[in-house]
Amino acid sequence: MYYIYDSNTCENIFGESINYEILKHENGTCAEYRIKRSTISVQRWLVWTIIFTYLALLFGLHKRDGSLLVIFAALLMGGVVLKAYLRVRKECLTIGTQIGVQLTTTYLIGRQTTTFISYNRIKDIFINEGFIAQRIIFYLGLIIDDTSKETVILLFPSIMPRLALLKIIYQNLSTTINQFRIS
């Protein structure tokens, strides 16, 4: 049984509206952070595909070479399908107090990828700053101790929430990791 600790709407670093939920289980063994995009922009791609196909018909592209129009429309629809396949709808971070951290990414078409990281592999957690298109952004990451080298895994790499939300997640995750190291 779990209860919603916090739920709200905010913006990511690109200004898109995102919804987040912080769920905590009653016995305190698990916490879950769900960040979901409020809107998905595949509709824009679909509208542009229809507009370009209409314009191609209007200019008589189908009269010159019918296969060219079919190829053009197929490429645009392929772009819509590819965008839907790669577009992330929801990212979830589950923290188990005795086990580790699970990262789940859900895509627009329903496909999911899951990564589990046990606490004994987590060396450190950090909030760092970076640059994207002449803007300073903040991101949350884990330093993982692999067999021969250290690896950095970013948390919420697709939705990219702002610093205020990253601080909330950082505080809870760092507390949980430190409790695991003490015990």
C-alpha positions in Angstrom: 0.0 0.0 0.0 1.3 3.4 -0.9 0.2 7.0 -0.6 1.0 10.0 -2.7 3.4 12.2 -0.9 3.5 15.0 -3.4 1.9 15.6 -6.8 2.2 18.7 -8.9 2.7 20.2 -12.3 5.8 22.1 -13.3 8.0 22.7 -16.4 11.1 21.0 -17.6 14.1 22.8 -18.9 12.5 23.2 -22.4 9.4 24.9 -20.9 7.2 21.9 -21.5 4.6 21.1 -18.9 5.3 18.0 -16.9 3.4 16.2 -14.1 5.3 14.6 -11.2 4.2 12.3 -8.4 6.2 11.2 -5.4 4.8 8.0 -4.0 5.9 6.5 -0.7 5.0 3.1 0.7 3.5 2.8 4.1 6.3 0.7 5.6 8.9 3.1 4.2 10.7 0.5 2.2 10.1 2.0 -1.2 9.7 5.4 -2.8 8.8 6.2 -6.4 9.3 9.3 -8.5 7.1 9.5 -11.6 7.6 12.3 -14.1 5.3 12.4 -17.1 4.9 14.8 -20.0 1.6 16.6 -20.0 1.3 16.9 -23.8 2.8 14.9 -26.6 3.7 16.8 -29.8 3.2 13.9 -32.3 -0.1 15.6 -33.4 2.0 18.5 -34.9 4.0 16.0 -37.1 0.7 14.4 -38.3 -0.7 17.8 -39.2 2.4 18.7 -41.1 2.3 15.4 -43.0 -1.3 16.1 -44.1 -0.4 19.6 -45.1 2.6 18.6 -47.2 0.7 15.8 -48.8 -2.1 18.2 -49.7 0.3 20.7 -51.1 2.0 18.0 -53.2 -1.4 17.1 -54.6 -2.3 20.8 -55.1 0.9 21.4 -57.2 0.2 18.2 -59.2 3.0 16.1 -58.0 0.9 13.0 -58.5 0.4 13.9 -62.2 4.1 14.0 -62.9 5.1 10.9 -61.0 2.6 9.1 -58.7 5.3 7.1 -57.0 7.1 10.2 -55.9 4.0 11.4 -54.0 3.7 8.0 -52.4 7.4 8.0 -51.4 7.0 11.6 -50.0 4.0 10.7 -47.9 5.6 7.5 -46.7 8.7 9.4 -45.6 6.6 11.9 -43.6 4.5 9.1 -42.0 7.7 7.2 -41.3 8.9 10.3 -39.4 5.7 10.3 -37.3 6.1 6.6 -36.5 9.8 7.1 -35.6 9.0 10.1 -33.4 6.3 8.0 -31.6 8.8 5.2 -31.1 11.5 7.4 -29.7 9.4 9.9 -27.8 9.5 9.4 -24.0 6.1 9.8 -22.3 7.1 8.9 -18.7 10.2 8.3 -16.6 10.1 6.6 -13.2 12.7 6.2 -10.5 11.9 3.6 -7.9 14.1 3.5 -4.7 14.0 0.3 -2.7 15.7 0.9 0.7 17.3 -2.5 0.9 17.8 -3.4 -2.7 18.7 -0.5 -5.1 17.4 1.8 -7.7 15.2 1.0 -10.7 14.9 3.4 -13.7 11.9 2.8 -16.0 11.4 4.7 -19.2 8.0 4.5 -21.0 7.7 5.6 -24.6 4.7 7.0 -26.4 3.8 3.7 -28.0 3.9 1.8 -24.7 7.4 0.3 -25.0 9.3 0.3 -21.7 13.0 0.0 -20.8 14.1 -0.8 -17.3 17.5 -0.6 -15.6 18.2 -1.9 -12.1 21.2 -0.7 -10.1 22.0 -2.3 -6.8 23.2 0.0 -3.9 26.6 -1.7 -3.7 27.3 -0.5 -7.3 26.4 3.1 -6.6 29.4 5.1 -5.7 27.9 8.6 -5.6 24.9 10.7 -6.6 25.3 14.2 -7.9 23.5 17.2 -9.4 25.7 18.8 -12.1 25.3 21.6 -14.6 25.8 21.4 -18.3 25.2 23.4 -21.5 22.6 22.9 -24.2 22.3 25.5 -26.9 23.8 28.3 -24.9 21.7 27.5 -21.8 22.8 26.2 -18.5 20.9 23.1 -17.4 21.1 20.9 -14.3 20.9 17.1 -14.3 20.9 14.4 -11.7 23.2 11.5 -12.1 24.7 8.4 -10.4 28.3 7.3 -10.5 28.3 3.5 -10.9 31.2 1.3 -10.1 31.5 -1.2 -12.9 34.0 -4.1 -13.0 36.9 -2.1 -14.5 35.7 1.5 -14.7 33.3 4.1 -13.3 30.2 4.9 -15.4 27.8 7.9 -15.1 24.1 7.2 -15.5 21.8 10.2 -15.8 18.4 10.1 -14.1 15.5 11.5 -16.2 17.6 12.1 -19.3 14.7 12.6 -21.7 12.2 14.7 -19.7 14.9 16.8 -17.9 13.1 18.4 -15.0 14.2 21.7 -13.5 16.6 22.1 -10.5 13.9 22.4 -7.8 12.5 19.0 -8.6 16.0 17.5 -8.9 16.9 18.7 -5.4 13.8 17.0 -3.9 14.8 13.7 -5.6 18.5 14.1 -4.7 17.7 14.6 -1.0 15.7 11.5 -0.7 18.0 9.3 -2.8 21.2 10.5 -1.0 19.6 9.8 2.4 18.6 6.3 1.3 22.1 5.6 -0.1 23.8 6.8 3.0 21.5 4.7 5.2 22.4 1.6 3.1 26.1 2.3 3.5 25.8 2.7 7.3 24.0 -0.6 7.8 
